Amino acid sequence: MILLRLPMQKLAYYENEFCEYWIDERGIVHEIFKDSFKTLDLEVAKVITQDRLMVSNGIARPLYVELGKATKMNRAANAYLSKGIAMECLSATGILVRDQIEKFGANLYTGFFKPSVPTKFFTDKDKALVWLRNYTQEVLN
């Protein structure tokens, strides 16, 4: 049996200097960092939060994140992204990391900063998207 992967439809597309955002046909927001992006600090965290909120259009949705080549994330950005306004319009967050070592470090993040929505790290994009489907409006309602 051969499975064909159809192109994903991108709804509500937006792009800034750090990432691209869109909502897929399942209602999952995608936040894909550009390869040129390296450091996530507090100011960037505020920009990406506002842009994601704009794309979400006031509806709580699951968020899929690809950090790309980002290698640094400071403590203030971590704290900001795990609480308050950064958690608005989110039902869950699935973050793609490059390997098991990054996954281990990322899990320390969730243990320390305790995001207020379910947050999980994956090394496989498809597994992340399957998990996030459990948090779409269609499933939650």
C-alpha positions, 0 to 999 in steps of 0.5 A: 500500500502506498500512502500519498501525502497531500499538501497541507492547506494553509489558512490565516497565513502570516510571516514576520522576521522570525517565523511563519504562522498558519492554521492548517485544515485541522485547526492547528496553528503552525509556528515555524522559525526561520533558519536565520533565527538563532536566539529567543529572548524576551522581546522576540517572545513578545512579538511571536506571542502577539503574532500567534494571537493575531493568527489564532483570531481569538480561538483557543487552538493547539500550537505546533512549533518548529524551532529550526536552528534556534540554539539559545533561549533565555530565562526571561523568554522561557518564563514569559512563554509559559504563563499569562498572555503567551498562553492565551488562545492555546489548548496545547503546545507540541514542539519539535526538537532535533534529537533526544538530547534536546528533548531531555533539555526541553522536558526540564523546561516544562518541569521548571516553568510549568506551562499552563497548557499541555506541552509536549516535545517530539522528535517526530513531526507526525507524532506531534501533529497526531497528539495535537489533534486531541486538543482541536476545537472539534475534539474539545467541544 
